[in-house]
Amino acid sequence: MPTLTIKSDKPMVLIPVEEYDALRETIDILSNPDLVKNIEEARRALREGRTVSWDKFKKELPLED
């Protein structure tokens, strides 16, 4: 990533807004222990093959009245 100095000797990093927003969202998620625990459990379930097909999921999804 390019760096530049603006009225300072401190280096700065220039990144697109979308990338900055994605980094902030990642920080928010990883700062939440409950979300991290859910992500870890989902990864474990995937590795262990505990998955459901999309068609089966849609059939079991409760419909709103």
Secondary structure, 3 states (H helix, E strand, C coil): CCEECCCCCCCEECCCHHHHHHHHHHHHHHCCHHHHHHHHHHHHHHHCCCCCCHHHHHHHCCCCC
